[in-house]
Amino acid sequence: MANARSGAESSCEGIPVLLLVGGMGTRLRSVLSGKPKPLAPIGDVPFLELLVLQLRSQGLRRLVMCTGFHADQIQQEFGNGRKWNVTIDYSEETSPLGTAGAIKLAERFVLQSPNFVVMNGDSFLQLDLRRLIQFHREHGGPATIAVRRVPDAARYGTVHVDAQLRVTRFSEKIGLPEPGIINGGVYVFNREVLNHIPDGPSSLEKDVLPDLANQGIFALEQNGMFIDIGTPEDYARAQALYQSLSKAAISDSPSESEKQLQH
């Protein structure tokens, strides 16, 4: 088991990770004035630090922060990553580009790797990233999404998956408090996906993924902790769960107590 784990780690070494941290966080302005959302304090650390710790603990140490709103604050906080024993580069947008546009802008950082990982910078999903990357390689599609089953998907669009774990379609959020499978905000992409993203503003969720679904996007369901900080209510919840989130950041499998805290 140890040798298999070591092999999985080595197979992930050098894979770049794009962290999407450029959003304006308008819904959090009332509780987070003057800071970009990924720097929202959780306990005594910025939320984004939890993601950095999660990536480092699983052997992914080549990070690129796709910045925008208050980019200088993020760069000042994280620098070159040496404090966390990772390397951090920055891709700064000068005007809002959306999630796909930010990935396209950072193209130069991932062109030397056949695969790359993308993570939303305002949500945390506990998962085994090495397993996700292995799953992506085994299934051979252009993209793999980590998905999460939640009891109330009202705030989210939902992902529909067939018995072969292939994504059949995406549904826009409809605001009904019903259970569903949602996009967990963590992806593995083939480098060729960049050819499907135009220069300029575009949305990964609305423009790129629905188009790629025709080529075979796969989804791997996760059952670890999931939380985003997109609203004041969920941000307050994340603050209350600081200890559990910190523990989950360095663990790839949920404990029973963490399962009870799942979103």
Secondary structure, 3 states (H helix, E strand, C coil): CHHHHHHHHHHHCCCEEEEECCCCCHHHCCCCCCCCHHHCEECCEEHHHHHHHHHHHCCCCEEEEEECCCHHHHHHHHCCCHHHCCEEEEEECCCCCHHHHHHHHCHHHCCCCCEEEEEECCEEECCCHHHHHHHHHHHCCCEEEEEEEECCCCCCCEEEECCCCEEEEEECCCCCCCCEEEEEEEEEEEHHHHHHCCCCCCCHHHHHHHHHHHHCEEEEEECCCEEECCCHHHHHHHHHCHHHHHHHHCCCCCCHHHHCCCC
